[in-house]
Amino acid sequence: MCRNIKTLFNFDPPATEDEIQAASLQFVRKLSGFNSPSKANEEAFNQAIEEVTEAARKLLASLVTNAEPRNREVEIEKARVRNAIRFGNENQV
């Protein structure tokens, strides 16, 4: 589950609201152990997602770096190569 949480800082273009929301959802799922909560826990689950999303948004807005922004396409290709090697599909790279 945690492998779905991606680095969101220092990309050009910056992380979208949807990406921040998706990472927050994955984080809350991991912490709670629920993929989807019961009706009894739904309100707390959704509130946690909202709070984590806001905290992530504030964090990303306040971070600074001197490094050049990373290119999304280049990072996707690097991940594709790593996964091909990891899962034994080197011929598909």
C-alpha positions in Angstrom: 0.0 0.0 0.0 2.7 2.5 0.9 4.4 2.1 -2.5 1.6 4.1 -3.9 2.7 7.2 -1.9 4.9 9.1 -4.3 7.4 11.9 -3.7 5.5 15.1 -4.5 8.1 17.8 -3.8 10.3 19.6 -6.4 8.6 18.6 -9.6 7.9 20.7 -12.6 4.9 21.1 -12.8 4.2 21.0 -9.1 2.1 18.3 -7.5 -1.6 18.6 -8.2 -4.4 18.7 -5.6 -5.4 15.3 -6.8 -1.9 13.9 -6.2 -1.8 15.3 -2.7 -5.3 14.0 -2.0 -4.3 10.5 -3.3 -1.2 10.4 -1.2 -3.2 11.5 1.9 -5.8 8.8 1.2 -3.1 6.1 1.0 -1.4 7.4 4.2 -4.7 7.2 6.1 -5.5 3.8 4.7 -2.1 2.5 5.9 -2.4 4.0 9.4 -6.0 2.8 9.9 -5.6 -0.6 8.2 -8.9 0.1 6.3 -9.1 0.2 2.6 -12.6 1.6 3.1 -13.9 2.2 6.6 -17.2 0.9 8.1 -20.1 3.4 8.5 -19.1 3.8 12.1 -15.6 4.9 11.2 -16.3 6.8 7.9 -16.5 10.3 9.4 -13.3 9.9 11.3 -11.6 8.4 8.3 -12.7 11.2 6.0 -11.8 13.9 8.5 -8.3 12.3 8.8 -7.9 12.5 5.0 -8.8 16.1 5.0 -6.4 17.0 7.8 -3.5 15.0 6.2 -4.2 16.6 2.8 -4.1 20.1 4.4 -0.9 19.2 6.3 0.7 17.9 3.1 -0.3 21.0 1.2 1.3 23.2 3.8 4.4 21.1 3.9 4.9 21.2 0.1 4.3 25.0 0.0 6.8 25.7 2.7 9.7 23.4 1.6 12.6 25.1 -0.3 15.5 23.6 -2.3 18.3 24.8 -4.5 18.0 21.6 -6.7 16.5 21.8 -10.1 12.9 20.6 -10.3 12.6 17.0 -11.4 10.9 16.1 -14.7 7.9 13.8 -14.3 8.5 11.9 -17.5 12.2 11.2 -16.6 11.2 10.0 -13.1 8.4 7.8 -14.6 11.0 6.2 -17.0 13.4 5.6 -14.1 10.7 3.9 -12.1 9.8 1.8 -15.2 13.4 0.6 -15.5 13.7 -0.1 -11.7 10.4 -2.1 -11.8 11.4 -4.1 -14.9 14.7 -5.1 -13.2 13.0 -5.8 -9.9 10.3 -8.0 -11.4 12.5 -9.7 -13.9 11.2 -8.0 -17.1 14.5 -6.5 -18.2 13.6 -7.3 -21.9 10.7 -4.9 -21.7 12.8 -1.8 -20.8 
